[in-house]
Amino acid sequence: DIKDPRISGVVSITRVETTGDMSYARVFVSVYGSDTDKRNTLKAMSSARGFIQNELLHRLAIRRPPSLSFRLDETIEQGNEILELLDSLDIPPEEPTEETEQ
């Protein structure tokens, strides 16, 4: 657990991309909150990078932890925007045809 007051809202690790030799990992983070919450959370996680790498070292029993970088994952927000757009469309119901009546 990272105890940093800059981390607020709901924070989830959505995916991690690593290099083949596991020396580098890009961590994608989803933050449910305002834009300020998102920026502050990324700053806090970047500040805690050494702590997180040390935790990985001990928990995964590896010789050298990957160098971490954190990126905001906005795919959930983008998906919600698409759903809102689809919900706002005024599409009339489909008229039955001879094929659908059979």
Residue pairs with C-beta under 8 A, 6 or more apart in sequence:
2 44
2 45
2 48
2 51
2 52
4 44
4 47
4 48
6 40
6 41
6 43
6 44
7 40
7 41
7 44
7 45
8 33
8 37
8 40
8 41
9 31
9 32
9 33
9 34
9 37
9 41
10 31
10 32
10 33
11 29
11 30
11 31
11 32
11 41
12 29
12 30
12 31
13 27
13 28
13 29
13 30
14 28
14 29
14 30
14 73
14 75
14 76
15 28
15 73
16 25
16 26
16 27
16 28
17 25
17 26
17 28
18 24
18 25
18 26
18 66
19 25
19 66
22 62
22 66
23 64
23 66
23 67
24 66
24 67
24 69
25 66
25 67
25 68
25 69
26 68
26 69
26 70
26 71
27 45
27 68
27 69
27 70
27 71
28 70
28 71
28 72
28 73
29 41
29 42
29 45
29 70
29 71
29 72
29 73
30 72
30 73
30 74
30 75
30 76
31 37
31 38
31 41
31 42
31 72
33 41
38 72
42 70
42 71
42 72
45 52
45 70
46 69
46 70
49 68
49 70
52 68
53 65
53 66
53 67
53 68
54 65
56 62
56 65
56 66
57 64
57 65
